[in-house]
Amino acid sequence: MLPAEHDNSSVDKCKADAQCRAVVEGQLGSGAFDIVTSSRELLPLMFALDASHDLVELVRTRYAEDVAAGSFEFPSSST
């Protein structure tokens, strides 16, 4: 089980460093540290904002041979 207390040291260090804070707020928007309360929340937010991290597309390309061999089908990539 995870401890009840979250490790905020990475977030606190970034908040205190002007360059780190500027980079994070540049990616997540002004006030990003108001919604990020722990270091565990920061990476998923940054990951979700990058359109190139489409899980279905990553699986489709990484396992293309397996998909073809098994005659699997993926949902349409156009949404």
N, C-alpha and C positions, 0 to 999 in steps of 0.2 A: 504494500500500500504506500501511496505517496504521503509524505508528511503534510500536515495541515498548513504549514507555513510555506509560502512561495519564496523562492530565491529571487529577490529583486536587485541583486548587486549589479548585474549587467545593465539593467534598465537605469538604475541610479547613476552608474558610471557614465552612461551615454547621455543622460540628462545633463550631467555636470560638464561634459565636453562639448563645446560649441560646434565643432566640426561634425561630430557624431550626431548631435541633435539636429543640425541642419540637413544632414543626409536623410535621416529617418523622417523628418517632417517634410522633406522634399518628395519622398516616396509615398508617405501615408497622409500627408496634409497637415496643415497647422493644427495644433492641439492633439496630435497623435498620442502624446504621452498622457493625455487625459483619459484615453480609453484603454491604454496598455498599462496593466497593473503588475504584470510579471514578465520575466524574460521568456517564459513559455508562450506568451501570447504574441510576441513580436514577430517571430519568423513566419508563423502561419498567415498573419496579416500581409506581410510583404510578399509571400508566395502567392497568395490569392489575387493580388493586384497585377501579377504578371500574366498577360494573356497567353504567353508561350507555355505556361504550365497547365495545359489542358490534359487531364489524366487520361481520358479516353484516347486522345490522339497519341499520347506517349505510349500507351499500351499497344495501340494499333501499329505504330512504327517499330517498336522494340520487338514485338512478337509476331511480326508479319508472316514469317514462315510457319509458325505454329498455327496461326489463324487460318492460313491457306490449307495446311495439311488436315486440319480438323473441320474445314468447311464452316467455320464460325462466321457470324455476321455481327457487325457493329451497328449502332444507331447511326443515322445520317449525320454527317458533320455540319451540315447546314441547319442552323437554328434561327 
